[in-house]
Amino acid sequence: MPACTMVGGDMRPSELCAMTVGDIDKTRDAELWHYVPGSQKTEEYIGDIPIPLGKPEQALLIPYLKDKQPSAAVFSPRTAVKEIRERQRAERTSKVPPSQIERARQRAENPSDHIGEFYDRNS
């Protein structure tokens, strides 16, 4: 069996969705990173089993780790929506109507952010 398989091959989807930047240990080995999930279903029986992340997995994860705090989600729907909206704003060719400016001002005053930091089974 190889030392590492694709991301998600050795973990549950819920563990991948709950992965934080601080859960990835880059200090154990020069070649491998290790993901230690916060809590596992089988933790009481088998203890913490780190999931190895080799070079292909690291290459996939590096863009998602950039400029994030240790407690931040690696894969965040909030960040994804923010990036999409910024791209749409940059690509806009027409003038922003006054009503949209007013809605943006009202949202800034009374934020009701329904977009979570972590993906869940309903995302």
Contacts in CASP RR format, 6 or more apart in sequence:
PFRMAT RR
TARGET T0000
AUTHOR 0000-0000-0000
METHOD contacts of the structure
MODEL  1
MPACTMVGGDMRPSELCAMTVGDIDKTRDAELWHYVPGSQKTEEYIGDIP
IPLGKPEQALLIPYLKDKQPSAAVFSPRTAVKEIRERQRAERTSKVPPSQ
IERARQRAENPSDHIGEFYDRNS
3 32 0 8 1.000
3 52 0 8 1.000
3 54 0 8 1.000
4 10 0 8 1.000
4 32 0 8 1.000
4 52 0 8 1.000
4 53 0 8 1.000
4 54 0 8 1.000
4 57 0 8 1.000
6 56 0 8 1.000
6 57 0 8 1.000
7 16 0 8 1.000
7 53 0 8 1.000
7 57 0 8 1.000
7 60 0 8 1.000
7 61 0 8 1.000
8 15 0 8 1.000
8 16 0 8 1.000
10 51 0 8 1.000
10 52 0 8 1.000
11 35 0 8 1.000
11 37 0 8 1.000
11 51 0 8 1.000
12 41 0 8 1.000
14 121 0 8 1.000
15 35 0 8 1.000
15 37 0 8 1.000
15 40 0 8 1.000
15 51 0 8 1.000
16 75 0 8 1.000
17 75 0 8 1.000
17 118 0 8 1.000
17 119 0 8 1.000
17 120 0 8 1.000
17 123 0 8 1.000
18 37 0 8 1.000
18 38 0 8 1.000
18 73 0 8 1.000
18 118 0 8 1.000
19 35 0 8 1.000
19 37 0 8 1.000
19 73 0 8 1.000
19 74 0 8 1.000
19 75 0 8 1.000
20 70 0 8 1.000
20 71 0 8 1.000
20 72 0 8 1.000
20 73 0 8 1.000
20 74 0 8 1.000
21 65 0 8 1.000
21 68 0 8 1.000
21 69 0 8 1.000
21 70 0 8 1.000
21 71 0 8 1.000
21 72 0 8 1.000
21 74 0 8 1.000
22 70 0 8 1.000
22 71 0 8 1.000
23 35 0 8 1.000
23 36 0 8 1.000
23 37 0 8 1.000
23 38 0 8 1.000
24 33 0 8 1.000
24 34 0 8 1.000
24 35 0 8 1.000
24 53 0 8 1.000
24 61 0 8 1.000
24 65 0 8 1.000
24 74 0 8 1.000
25 33 0 8 1.000
25 34 0 8 1.000
25 35 0 8 1.000
25 36 0 8 1.000
25 50 0 8 1.000
26 33 0 8 1.000
28 34 0 8 1.000
28 50 0 8 1.000
31 54 0 8 1.000
31 55 0 8 1.000
32 52 0 8 1.000
32 53 0 8 1.000
32 54 0 8 1.000
33 52 0 8 1.000
33 53 0 8 1.000
33 54 0 8 1.000
33 57 0 8 1.000
33 58 0 8 1.000
33 61 0 8 1.000
34 50 0 8 1.000
34 51 0 8 1.000
34 52 0 8 1.000
34 53 0 8 1.000
35 50 0 8 1.000
35 51 0 8 1.000
35 53 0 8 1.000
36 48 0 8 1.000
36 50 0 8 1.000
36 51 0 8 1.000
37 51 0 8 1.000
40 47 0 8 1.000
40 48 0 8 1.000
40 49 0 8 1.000
53 61 0 8 1.000
61 74 0 8 1.000
64 74 0 8 1.000
64 75 0 8 1.000
65 74 0 8 1.000
68 74 0 8 1.000
72 117 0 8 1.000
73 79 0 8 1.000
73 117 0 8 1.000
73 118 0 8 1.000
73 119 0 8 1.000
75 119 0 8 1.000
76 116 0 8 1.000
76 117 0 8 1.000
76 118 0 8 1.000
76 119 0 8 1.000
77 115 0 8 1.000
77 116 0 8 1.000
77 117 0 8 1.000
77 118 0 8 1.000
77 119 0 8 1.000
77 123 0 8 1.000
78 113 0 8 1.000
78 115 0 8 1.000
78 116 0 8 1.000
78 117 0 8 1.000
81 115 0 8 1.000
END
